[in-house]
Amino acid sequence: ADNLSDEPLSLEEAKTRPDWHYWKKAMDEEYNLFTSLGTWQLKELSQDRSLV
């Protein structure tokens, strides 16, 4: 992103930004909230499946 006020459109784009550590912290906090509420679970993707 040329302007830090622009939100990145992908994880890879966010990782290239100087403010990446803020994005990572926010993502971790949101993930932890969703898992603690039981509304989201990380699952292994089986070999015969594709990610949508």
C-alpha angles and dihedrals in degrees: 000000000000093000122044090217088067113089115231116252096214142023091250091054091049090052091060095056125098088232093055093120089063092051091048092049092050092048092050092049092050092047091050091049094050093047093046090053091049092237095116135035130186110231134186113249111233119229093249094056133077128211115248 
